[in-house]
Amino acid sequence: MADNSNDLAPTELAARLPLLEAVARRAGEIAMGFFRPGARTSAAVSYKDGGSPVTEADLAVDRFLQEAASALFPDAGWLSEETADNKERLLRPRLLVVDPIDGTQAFLRGDLRWAVSIALIEEGRPTLGVIHAPALEWTFAAAAGHGAALNGAPIRVSERAILAGARLEAPRGLSARFADSEYKLAVQDRTPSLALRVADVAAGRNDLTIASADSKDWDIAAADVILTEAGGVLSELEGLPLRYNRPQLRRDMLVAAPQSIFPESLALARAVSKGVI
């Protein structure tokens, strides 16, 4: 029987979210086979041209996801940190965006704070997103228009009305400048996985995350829909909703915050990026 996934209505698409969660959990099981809490991974490690590590586990998870996630959405293009980019994806109305292990450095050294990240993009925006952190036993998930959840329970961003005193995760090199601003922000320990940092804002654990330039779409696509559905905003410094499935994958400085403090957060990030603060 021919697959009709290209014709799915939003409610039918949302019904596939549990299937995507199941795929993410199985991917997490594969990764956990190589993970050693508090110790170096058992996986073989090599290095990309830019010097960043890639492990045997990253590649095993990537192979699994390309088969299992693509089986759910056979009409979708494919974009993954661990697969050579095929520009044919630009011709597809749907795209799967995957980071097999977001936070490879953490995974490598036995830090629990890493995750499998999967998003489905439709017409440039994420409509489904799953971030599964198996070592922490956390699964964040969202479908556009249907809310966001952590381990099946609904989540919302914090109700903070002003930026002053907000809990912030910031780039290491800039954290002191944010802390010393007039807002007296409470800088938190930085989680290695950017997807989890944004998800922490979605769950109200932190009020604000700012990421330095040079992240890629696979770092943030799933987190974007999760944060949006939890009542937050993720954008670059122009303040517009992010668009995906573009030729350019690199991102500028990113701001993730509840809608209530997003304008102030964006203004602060712009000031820091310009060296005003």
N, C-alpha and C positions, 0 to 999 in steps of 0.2 A: 504493500500500500504506500502511496506517495506521502511524504511528510508535508504537512501544511503549516509548519511553524512560522512561515513568513506571513500567514494570515491570522495569527493569534490576536484576539482582542486583549486589552490590558488585563482584564480579570483572568483570562485563560493563561496569559503570560505569567501573572503572579502565582498561579497555581503550580507553576514549574519551579518556584523558589525552593520548596522542600527537596526537590530532586537535585537542584544545584547545591544545596547544603549537604546532602548525602555524598555528592561527588567531592566536595571540599573536605569532609570528614575522612573519606577514604584516602584522599591525598595526604592529609595529616598523618594518618596511620603509616603510610609509606615513609614519610619524613621521619617520624618517630623511631622507625627502625634503625636510623643512623644517629639519632640524638642521644647525647649523654649529659643529663643535668649536672651542671657544675664542673663538667670536664670537656675536653676537646672531642669533637665528633669523631665517630668511627669512619665517616665517609672520606673518600679520597678528595683532595682539594687541588684545584688548579687556579690559574689567574688569567683574567681577561686582559686585553691590550691596555686598558686604562689602569690596571693594577688591582681591580676589585676581585675578590675571591668568588669562585663558583664551585660548589661541591657536587659530588656524586648524587647526593640527595636532591639538589636543585634539578638536576637533569632527569632523574627518575620521576620526580613529581611532574615535571613539565611534560614528559612523554605520556604519563597517565592522563593528565588533564586535557591534552590535545585530543586524545581519543574519547574520553568519557564526557567532557563538557561539550565537545563538538557534536557528539551523538545526540545531545538534547536540543541543539540548535544547528542543524546541518547546513542551514543557509547562511550562517554567520561567518565572517572573516575571522582571522586569528592574529593576535598580537601578544607576545610574551617576552619577558626580559631574557629568557634563555633560548629563544628561537630567532633566527635571522628574519628581519622584517621583510614581508612581502607586500609591496605597494598595491597589489591586487585588492587588498583589504579596503582601499579607498573607494572602490566601486560597489562595495556591499552596503546595504541599508542597516545591517546589523554587524556587530563586531564583539567577539569575546576578548577581553583584556585580562591578562593573567600575570601575577607574580607568584611563581611556584613557592618561593620562600622569601617573604619580605622581612629583611633583617638577617641576611646570611651571616654577617659578622657575629651577631648574637648567637645564632644557631651553632656556628662553628666553635664558639668558646663555652657552650653550655648554659647560656643565659636563656631563660624561659620565654623572653619577650620577642617572639617572632611569629609569623602567621602566613597562611595560604590565603591569597587574595584573588577573587574571581568577580568580574563584572560583565554584564551584557549591556552593550551600547546600542541604542536605536536612534537613528537620525541625529547623531552627535551628542546625545545625553545618556547617562547610565539609567537603566530601568530596573535592573536586578543587581544586587551586590551581596557577596558573602565574604566575610573575613573570619577565618577559622584559626584560632591559636591553640593547637592541640596540647602543648605543654602546660598551658594555663586552664585548659578545659573551658574555653570561651568560644562561642560562635555568634558573631554579629551578622544580622541579615536584614535586608530590606527590599521591598518592591515599590516602585514609584506609585504613589497614591494609596499605599496600603500600610504605611508606618514602618518603624524599625524595631528590632528586637535583639536582645542578648539572651542566649539560651532559651528562647521562646517567650521571654517576658518583655513587654513593651518598654522602650527607653525614650527619654526626652533629654534635651540639653538642659543646662542649669537655668534657673529663673533669675539669675543676676541681672539687675537693671542698669548698673553702671560699671565701667571698666575698673575703677579704682579698687585695688586689693584683689583683683582676679587671680585665679590660679592659672599659670602659664607654663607651657613647654615651648622652649625657644632653641634656636641653633646655638651650639656651644660658644661660638665666637661672638655672639651678640647678646647672650643672656644677661650679662652685667649691664648693658645699655638699657635693656628693657626694665630690669630691676631698679635701676637708678632714675627712671623716668618719674614724672610727677604723679603717675598712677600707683606707684609703690606696689608693683605686681609681685605676687608670690611665685617665684620661679621654682618649678618642680623638677625632680630627677627626669632626665630625658630618656624616653623609651626608644630603643633602637629602631623599631619598625614604625615608619611613618603612617602606614595604614592603621596601626593600633593607636598612635597618637591622636589621629583624627577621630577614631572610634571612641576614644576616651572622652572627647568633647561631646560626641553624640550621646553618650551615656551619662553625662553630667559629672563625671569624675574630675575633669578639669574644665575651666571656663574658656580656654583659648589655646590654640596651637599656631605657632608661626614656623614655617619651614623655609630654609634658605633656598635660593635659586638652584636649579639643576636636578630637581626630582623629575621623574618620568611618569607618563600616563598610567603605567602598570602599578605604580606606588599608590595611586590615589583614586582610581576610577570606582572601585567598590566602596571605598570610604566616602566618596562624594554622595552617592545615593543614600547611604546609611545616615550620614549627617543631615542631609536635606530632609529626609523623612522624619528625623528626630527633632526638627525645628531649627536647624542651623544653616550656615552658609559657608561654602568653601570657594575661594576665588584667588586669582592673582591680584596684583596691585591696582588694576583698572576697576576692580569691583564687580565684574560681570560674571554670570554663570559660565563655568568652564565648558568648552566644546572639545569633543573627542573625535577620534578617527581622522586626524589631520596628518599631513606629511611630517610636521614638526612634533616631536615627542617631548622635548625639553620644556620645563615649566619655569616661570619666574618665581620670585618669592611668593609663598602661599599663606593665606590667612584662613583659619577655621574657627568659627565662633558662633554662639547663639545669635539669632537675628537681633535681639535686644541690644547687644553691645557690638555688633558687627561694624557700624559706621565708625565708632571710636577706635576699634581695633585696627581697622583698615587705615585710618589716619595715622595712628601710631606706627604701623609697619612702614608706611610711606616715608614718614619722618626718619625712621631708623635707616631705611635703605638709602636715603639721600644724605645721610651723615649729619642731619640736623640735631639728632639726639645722640 
